[in-house]
Amino acid sequence: MATANADRLEPLGIGFGVLLVLIGLATIVGTPWAYKSGGILVLVGQALGAVAAIAVGAGLAWVARN
């Protein structure tokens, strides 16, 4: 009976959440601030975007799991 009410999209939400976390971590590990291609604002934006991707991915996986 429990499987009849289970959310079939739960694995998809968790998978996309994990993917976003991995993309954010890969961006941070790739050190976007090592390349001076657009000024300090671009570098700060890339770092904040990577942290935001990690936060959104973790939130999505948590919401999909609960």
C-alpha positions in Angstrom: 0.0 0.0 0.0 2.9 2.4 0.7 4.2 2.0 -2.8 0.9 3.0 -4.3 1.2 6.5 -2.7 4.9 6.9 -3.3 6.1 9.9 -5.3 7.5 8.6 -8.6 9.4 11.8 -9.2 11.4 11.6 -5.9 14.5 10.0 -7.6 14.4 12.6 -10.3 14.4 15.5 -7.7 17.2 13.9 -5.7 19.2 13.2 -8.8 19.0 16.8 -10.0 19.8 18.1 -6.6 22.9 16.0 -6.4 23.8 17.1 -9.9 23.6 20.8 -8.9 25.7 20.2 -5.9 28.4 18.5 -8.0 28.3 21.3 -10.5 28.7 23.9 -7.8 31.6 22.0 -6.2 33.3 21.5 -9.6 33.0 25.2 -10.2 34.6 26.0 -6.9 37.4 23.4 -7.3 38.0 24.8 -10.8 39.0 28.0 -9.1 37.2 30.6 -11.3 39.0 33.4 -9.5 42.4 32.2 -10.9 41.5 33.7 -14.3 41.4 37.4 -14.6 39.0 37.7 -17.6 36.5 40.3 -16.5 37.3 42.0 -13.3 36.6 41.3 -9.6 32.8 41.6 -10.1 32.8 38.7 -12.5 34.9 36.6 -10.2 32.7 37.3 -7.2 29.6 36.6 -9.3 31.0 33.2 -10.4 31.9 32.2 -6.8 28.5 33.3 -5.5 26.8 31.4 -8.3 28.6 28.3 -7.4 27.6 28.6 -3.8 24.1 29.3 -4.8 24.0 26.2 -7.0 25.2 24.1 -4.1 22.5 25.6 -1.8 19.7 25.1 -4.4 20.8 21.6 -5.2 20.9 20.6 -1.5 17.5 22.2 -0.9 16.0 20.5 -3.9 17.3 17.1 -2.8 16.1 17.7 0.8 12.6 18.7 -0.4 12.4 15.8 -2.8 13.4 13.4 -0.1 11.0 14.7 2.5 
